[in-house]
Amino acid sequence: MDPGTALAVVSLSFDLFASCVRGFTLISDARNIGKDAAIERTKLILQEYRLIEWARAIGLDSPNNDESLGIHNHPAALILFQLEQLLSSTDALKKRYKLELVSPPDDSDGLVPSETTAAPDNPASSILSNIVSSETREGILRRASTLSTVNRLPRRLWWAAVDKKKYAELVKDVTGLIDGLWSLLDITHRVQTSQAVNHTLQLAIQTSQDIKGLQDLQKSLQDSTTDADMTNNLAASAALKAQHILLTSNNGHAQQPAHSNNGTNDVVPTRLPSVLHPSHLASIHMISSTIGSAQYQGDTVLIEEKRVEPRMKAKLKPRVEALVRLLSQPPTPSFQTFPCLGYTEEQGGFRLVFRFPSSTEQPLSLLNVLSRSSGPLPDVGTRLSLAVQVCQTLLSFHTAGWFHKDMRSENILLVSSPSRRSTDRLGRPYLCGFSFARQGSPTEISEQPSEDLSRDIYRHAKALGEPSESFERYMDAYSLGCVLIEIAEWTPLRKIIKKRVDISNSNVVKLTDVASLSQWMHNRYVTEGFAAFRLGAAFMKMLALCIPAGDEKPDLGDFYSALEEMAACGI
């Protein structure tokens, strides 16, 4: 059928959409794809999900909506026709991409089963196997009017030959067409649909225990040019979740698959954390009570002291080693931490050693910058960008299954290159201060931070005093909210709250006074709208999740949705 005929038939739009879904099923569920093309297959599954979410956004998920939308007269119909031609013809696949699909070798029925399972030859399928359920596919095909097998999924075929480069070309062409459909959405629907897709991916990452699948998804997202900020964030989340699974398997001595040159998966042991000798550190200069700088092998490094009681040292050492492994990764735009070189074991605890980025000025803490009495003030766009980056890093840390437990502006270092642009004068925020960080497991020992009003004002009411409740993610989020308020006001928290709680007069300040700050901050910045006045409605939405009115405990998906809205508001 030529494009003109396709556009002339009113009822064809839904059938075109259904035929595209059938084509996706035909290709993505085909067996014998080989491990080399697993990442490309993951990308293809993502595009099928994006197509279905696009159809929902415009109401094309039901054939009854064709006439009301008038989509048959819309450029989207032509794109659907091109996509259908690309996916549904095995002859076209063979001719255009040299990809050949054949019947199963055992000559069985070969119908795609109602429950998709991860097959050994499809290693990437496990993490995204349910992102488009068989029920969803069957429902779409059942409602289509022109397909000859309206109530059946296509036969599962086998790849007779798969050229990874040609398969990648197919995926690239499909992605381009799906991007074209999304570009036709108005801004509101595009943002809402993007949030739905990203929320689903975040849930898939949170619930997956498949290291290889997470790594494939990470690579797929890194290669994406769609919604770069959020895909980078999701890619970092997938990488950190894979690392978390690795660290918590067999006390961190798990094995993970790695690609060899011949495309097979080899199993290699996890690298043990580097134990450094204390004598290798020289010229130690403490910047705060736990953070300082030193010289290590001729380079300036950041050090963090973790003071531990002698009786707890043996119990907490595995936590230190796991943290070193997690933080040994190079920073990404969505997970800004200094790479950890290793740790030293001291008489009074441990000392983590981090590498500073090369060719950078000596970093200042965000608290130092906020406390300046002179100098140019950052504009709204700069402050909002800073808030987004800080949120991204902490959320990625949470996705990895860890709590920070000491989130405050003193533990955020701003790193600038000497050649930085004038629009980037603040530098990138790097999260540090991991002295109390731990994995988010009920069996983990929860260390009690020392009582210090300058730190207590950042802590959730239930994390104050002794004994406090076992630490949870929402307590970290509260501390993040305090930092966000500082960024909005461009003033240290101690000055913002001074009329309510003056920590300079510590003798008269009670923990109940500090605990009451939560309600005051919510009333002022959310209820009265000061947060939106300072940095916009999307910023206030994030702050409302961090510092809610009651005992709400939003899940990670809520935070990622709010983060996406903040990132979309760049000025």
ZIJOWO-V670171 format. One line per field, one symbol per residue. ss: DSSP state (H for helix, E for strand, C for the rest). phi: phi as a letter, one per 30 degrees, with the letter a starting at -180 (. if undefined). psi: psi as a letter, one per 20 degrees, with the letter a starting at -180 (. if undefined). Layout:
# ZIJOWO-V670171
ss = ???
phi = ???
psi = ???
This chain:
# ZIJOWO-V670171
ss = CCHHHHHHCCCHHHHHHHHHHHHHHHHHCCECCCHHHHHHHHHHHHHHHHHHHHHHHHCCCCHHHHHHHCHHHCHHHHHHHHHHHHHCCHHHHHHHHCCEEECCCCCCCCECCCCCCCCCCCCCHHHHCCCCCHHHHHHHHHHCCCCCCCCCCCECCEEEECCHHHHHHHHHHHHHHHHHHHHCCCHHHHHHHHHHHHHHHHHHHHHCCCHHHHHHHHHHHHCCCCCHHHHHHHHHHHHHHHHHHHHHHHHHCCEEEEECCCCCEEEEECCCCCEECHHHEEEEEECCCCEEEEEECCEEEEEEEEECCHHHHHHHHHHHHHHHHHHCCCCECCECECCEEEEEEECCEEEEEEECCCCECCCEEHHHHHCCCCCCCCCHHHHHHHHHHHHHHHHHHHHCCEECCCCCHHHEEEECECCCCHHHCCCEEEECCCCCCEECCCCCCCCCCCCCHHHHCCCCHHHCCCCCCCCCHHHHHHHHHHHHHHHHHCCCHHHHCCCCCCCCCCCCCCHHHHHCHHHHHHHHHHHCCHHHHHHCHHHHHHHHHHCCCCCCCCCHHHHHHHHHHHHCCCC
phi = .deddeddcdddedddeddddddededdcddididdcddddedddddddddddddddcicdbddcedddiddcceeddddddddddcccdddddddchcccbdeddhdeiddddcdbdcedbdddddcdcdbddddddddddddccddcdcbddddccddabcedddddeddddedddedddddddedddddddddddddddddddcdbcdddddddeddddddcdhedddddddddddddddddddcchhicdcbdbdcdcidcccbddddddccdeddcbhdbddbdbcabacbhicdbcbbccdbdedcdddcdedddddddddddddbecbdbddddlbcccdckbbdcbddddhbdddcdededdddcbjdcddddddddddddddeddddddddibcdibdaddcbcccbdecddddbddicdcdbicecdaddcedddcdcdddaedcedccdedccibdcdedbdddddddeeddddddddhbeeeddcedcbcddcddcdcdddddddeddddddccddidddddbjddddddddddbddbcdbeddddddddddddddcec
psi = prhgggiiogjhghhgghhgghggggghjprkhqhhjgghhghghhhghhgghghhhjjjjphiigghhkiijqhhhhgggggghhhiohghggghjkppprqqhjkrgjqpqhopqpqhimhihghjhjhoqhggghgghhiqiiphmhjqqqporqohpoogghghgghggggggghgghiiqrgghggghgggghgghghgghiqjogghhhggghghhiqjpmgghhhghghggghgghggghiplkikrqqqqprhjiroqpqqppqqpoqphiiprlpophahiparrpoliqpqpqppoppqhiighhighggggggggjiqqqrhinnqppphaqqorhjcroqpqpqqqlqrpqqqhggghiqirrqqqrggghggggggggggghhghhikqqgjlorhhkopopqqhkqqhikhhrppppalkhjqrqmphiqpoqoqqpohhhhiiqqhijqapqrqpprhhhghghghghhggggilqqhhhhjhhgoniimhhipqhhgghihghghggghggijhghhgjrhhghgghhhgmrhckqnqrhhgghghhggghijp.
